[in-house]
Amino acid sequence: MRSAAFAPGHISGFFEPVYHKEDINRTGSRGAGINISIGAVSEVFVENSAKQDVEIYVNDRKSSAPVTNLALKYLLGDNPLHVVVKTKLDIPMGQGFGMSAAGALSATLALTKITNVSQSDAMKAAHFAEIKLRTGLGDVMACCFGGIEIRKTAGLPPWGVIEHIPGRFDLVLCVVGKKLDTKKILSDAAKANKIIDYGKYCTKKLLEKPSVENLFSLSQVFTKKTGLADKCVVEAIDAANRFGMASMCMLGNSVFVMGKTSELCKVLMDHGRVFVCNVDQVGARVLEE
């Protein structure tokens, strides 16, 4: 049996980590971000087996894919199935594009169509894996619903609540440096405290005046005040701001920009690898044949 699903990439402009000691479903982040039209497509093939076996290929190469692997095993339980996952990632991991979440969610969603478990269980499984492995906090919740979102409260529904900001536009992304280790950054107490303080401030300000322009503006505040951007990222943001509004993707050595697309592509090509996409309005979904 075969099924396939797509999950959009997700860019956080700013965030506030929220941890709940007793319930992983209430752990996540508050903040704001944008779901994008490029992300992850996973094909899942399932057959009966004497024992449970999961094989994962990412961009045609066999991979341990720990987040996807843990999410699938959470969803499978004790079922003795042979599962093969073939995931295509449109953009790099570890650059603030939410690709570990998109890979895991696209795989668990595809599996739900074959095993007849609910899509909310697929979301829960991907969220569980991200939190357990400390690769992300709010990406799964966000990319399930699509659009431009403010995560008002952390975690999965019914605790996690999202408010949408309307908007349809192109985005230019640019990867300017090496991937960042989310786990390492969030384990640094001094950095984590700044992230919490300014994430809380930016979320409050955006809820007072929800707009795309304010999201970008507050993301720039968050980027500067937390000191997360290195010299290369700052230079790319400054160059892009001449033709639009730019900020750092959290957490990655990459930037996202809204503005004059063709000019932005030209200027950012001098800073790194460029991608063009738009806002994904729908969120993660099973792909029909």
Secondary structure in CASP SS format (residue, H / E / C, confidence):
PFRMAT SS
TARGET T0000
AUTHOR 0000-0000-0000
METHOD secondary structure of the structure
MODEL  1
M C 1.00
R E 1.00
S E 1.00
A E 1.00
A E 1.00
F E 1.00
A E 1.00
P E 1.00
G E 1.00
H E 1.00
I E 1.00
S E 1.00
G E 1.00
F E 1.00
F E 1.00
E E 1.00
P E 1.00
V E 1.00
Y C 1.00
H C 1.00
K C 1.00
E C 1.00
D C 1.00
I H 1.00
N H 1.00
R H 1.00
T C 1.00
G E 1.00
S E 1.00
R E 1.00
G E 1.00
A E 1.00
G E 1.00
I E 1.00
N E 1.00
I E 1.00
S E 1.00
I E 1.00
G E 1.00
A E 1.00
V E 1.00
S E 1.00
E E 1.00
V E 1.00
F E 1.00
V E 1.00
E E 1.00
N E 1.00
S C 1.00
A C 1.00
K C 1.00
Q C 1.00
D E 1.00
V E 1.00
E E 1.00
I E 1.00
Y E 1.00
V E 1.00
N C 1.00
D C 1.00
R E 1.00
K E 1.00
S C 1.00
S C 1.00
A C 1.00
P H 1.00
V H 1.00
T H 1.00
N H 1.00
L H 1.00
A H 1.00
L H 1.00
K H 1.00
Y H 1.00
L H 1.00
L H 1.00
G C 1.00
D C 1.00
N C 1.00
P C 1.00
L E 1.00
H E 1.00
V E 1.00
V E 1.00
V E 1.00
K E 1.00
T E 1.00
K E 1.00
L E 1.00
D C 1.00
I C 1.00
P C 1.00
M C 1.00
G C 1.00
Q C 1.00
G C 1.00
F C 1.00
G C 1.00
M H 1.00
S H 1.00
A H 1.00
A H 1.00
G H 1.00
A H 1.00
L H 1.00
S H 1.00
A H 1.00
T H 1.00
L H 1.00
A H 1.00
L H 1.00
T H 1.00
K H 1.00
I H 1.00
T H 1.00
N C 1.00
V C 1.00
S C 1.00
Q H 1.00
S H 1.00
D H 1.00
A H 1.00
M H 1.00
K H 1.00
A H 1.00
A H 1.00
H H 1.00
F H 1.00
A H 1.00
E H 1.00
I H 1.00
K H 1.00
L H 1.00
R C 1.00
T C 1.00
G C 1.00
L C 1.00
G C 1.00
D H 1.00
V H 1.00
M H 1.00
A H 1.00
C H 1.00
C H 1.00
F H 1.00
G C 1.00
G C 1.00
I E 1.00
E E 1.00
I E 1.00
R E 1.00
K E 1.00
T E 1.00
A C 1.00
G C 1.00
L C 1.00
P C 1.00
P C 1.00
W C 1.00
G C 1.00
V E 1.00
I E 1.00
E E 1.00
H E 1.00
I E 1.00
P C 1.00
G C 1.00
R C 1.00
F C 1.00
D E 1.00
L E 1.00
V E 1.00
L E 1.00
C E 1.00
V E 1.00
V C 1.00
G C 1.00
K C 1.00
K C 1.00
L C 1.00
D C 1.00
T H 1.00
K H 1.00
K H 1.00
I H 1.00
L H 1.00
S C 1.00
D C 1.00
A H 1.00
A H 1.00
K H 1.00
A H 1.00
N H 1.00
K H 1.00
I H 1.00
I H 1.00
D H 1.00
Y H 1.00
G H 1.00
K H 1.00
Y H 1.00
C H 1.00
T H 1.00
K H 1.00
K H 1.00
L H 1.00
L H 1.00
E H 1.00
K C 1.00
P C 1.00
S C 1.00
V H 1.00
E H 1.00
N H 1.00
L H 1.00
F H 1.00
S H 1.00
L H 1.00
S H 1.00
Q H 1.00
V H 1.00
F H 1.00
T H 1.00
K H 1.00
K H 1.00
T H 1.00
G C 1.00
L C 1.00
A C 1.00
D C 1.00
K H 1.00
C H 1.00
V H 1.00
V H 1.00
E H 1.00
A H 1.00
I H 1.00
D H 1.00
A H 1.00
A H 1.00
N C 1.00
R C 1.00
F C 1.00
G E 1.00
M E 1.00
A E 1.00
S E 1.00
M E 1.00
C C 1.00
M E 1.00
L C 1.00
G C 1.00
N C 1.00
S E 1.00
V E 1.00
F E 1.00
V E 1.00
M E 1.00
G E 1.00
K C 1.00
T H 1.00
S H 1.00
E H 1.00
L H 1.00
C H 1.00
K H 1.00
V H 1.00
L H 1.00
M C 1.00
D C 1.00
H C 1.00
G C 1.00
R E 1.00
V E 1.00
F E 1.00
V E 1.00
C E 1.00
N E 1.00
V E 1.00
D C 1.00
Q C 1.00
V C 1.00
G C 1.00
A C 1.00
R E 1.00
V E 1.00
L E 1.00
E C 1.00
E C 1.00
END
